[in-house]
Amino acid sequence: MSSGTMRSLKKRVTARDHNTCYMCGREADDDEVLDLEHKRPISQGGSPDDMENLGLICQPCHDIKSKAEAAAANRLRRRRP
């Protein structure tokens, strides 16, 4: 997906969500930039450009979500023969 498409999607999601983190519900401060995040990872069947699969996420929530996803992926790898 091009960077122009991502910028456009982020603009639309920011307007829809009022610059609020979808995980904790906190509105971003004036100088804070929230990341555009796939709620369901593409690797797990999430759509890359579906507005329902996109949300804004603050850095603390992003860190928590990323660590949880990495731990889940590691557990799956260990189970495979």
Backbone torsions as a table, in degrees:
resi	resn	phi	psi	omega
1	MET	NA	135.8	-176.3
2	SER	-73.1	157.7	178.9
3	SER	-65.3	-30.3	177.0
4	GLY	-66.0	-40.3	177.2
5	THR	-65.4	-43.2	178.8
6	MET	-62.6	-41.7	178.1
7	ARG	-62.2	-41.8	179.4
8	SER	-64.3	-44.8	178.3
9	LEU	-62.9	-41.8	-179.7
10	LYS	-63.1	-39.6	178.5
11	LYS	-61.7	-44.1	180.0
12	ARG	-66.4	-42.9	179.9
13	VAL	-66.9	-39.1	178.5
14	THR	-60.9	-43.2	178.3
15	ALA	-66.3	-42.7	-179.1
16	ARG	-64.5	-42.9	-173.0
17	ASP	-96.3	3.8	178.3
18	HIS	55.2	40.6	176.1
19	ASN	56.0	43.3	-176.1
20	THR	-119.7	138.8	177.5
21	CYS	-66.7	128.6	-177.8
22	TYR	-73.2	-17.5	-179.1
23	MET	-87.5	-49.5	-174.7
24	CYS	-103.5	-14.0	177.8
25	GLY	81.4	6.4	-179.0
26	ARG	-81.7	133.6	176.2
27	GLU	-78.8	139.4	-178.3
28	ALA	-68.3	144.6	172.7
29	ASP	-67.8	164.2	-177.5
30	ASP	-57.1	-35.7	-176.8
31	ASP	-98.2	6.5	-177.8
32	GLU	-98.2	138.8	177.9
33	VAL	-112.4	123.4	176.2
34	LEU	-88.5	149.2	178.5
35	ASP	-86.4	149.5	171.3
36	LEU	-85.5	126.8	-171.7
37	GLU	-129.5	143.3	170.1
38	HIS	-82.3	118.8	-179.5
39	LYS	-61.2	-46.7	173.4
40	ARG	-107.7	120.5	-177.0
41	PRO	-55.8	145.9	178.2
42	ILE	-58.8	-36.8	-179.6
43	SER	-65.2	-17.3	178.8
44	GLN	-108.0	19.3	175.2
45	GLY	97.7	3.0	178.1
46	GLY	-71.4	146.1	-179.9
47	SER	-78.9	136.6	-178.3
48	PRO	-71.5	-25.1	-174.5
49	ASP	-130.8	12.0	176.6
50	ASP	-76.5	125.0	-177.6
51	MET	-58.8	-29.0	179.6
52	GLU	-72.6	-19.4	179.4
53	ASN	-98.1	3.9	-178.9
54	LEU	-113.6	141.2	176.1
55	GLY	-154.3	163.9	175.4
56	LEU	-90.5	144.3	-177.8
57	ILE	-140.4	136.2	178.4
58	CYS	-78.0	163.9	-175.9
59	GLN	-62.0	-45.1	178.6
60	PRO	-59.6	-43.5	178.5
61	CYS	-67.5	-36.7	178.9
62	HIS	-62.7	-42.3	178.8
63	ASP	-61.8	-46.0	-179.9
64	ILE	-61.6	-46.7	-178.5
65	LYS	-64.4	-42.4	-179.4
66	SER	-63.8	-42.3	179.0
67	LYS	-64.9	-41.0	179.2
68	ALA	-64.8	-42.0	179.0
69	GLU	-65.4	-39.9	178.8
70	ALA	-65.6	-41.7	178.8
71	ALA	-63.5	-41.8	178.8
72	ALA	-63.5	-42.0	179.0
73	ALA	-64.6	-39.2	178.3
74	ASN	-65.3	-39.8	177.6
75	ARG	-62.1	-41.9	178.5
76	LEU	-63.7	-41.3	-179.8
77	ARG	-62.5	-39.0	-179.4
78	ARG	-68.0	-28.2	-178.4
79	ARG	-79.1	-24.5	-177.0
80	ARG	-74.1	137.1	180.0
81	PRO	-72.3	NA	NA
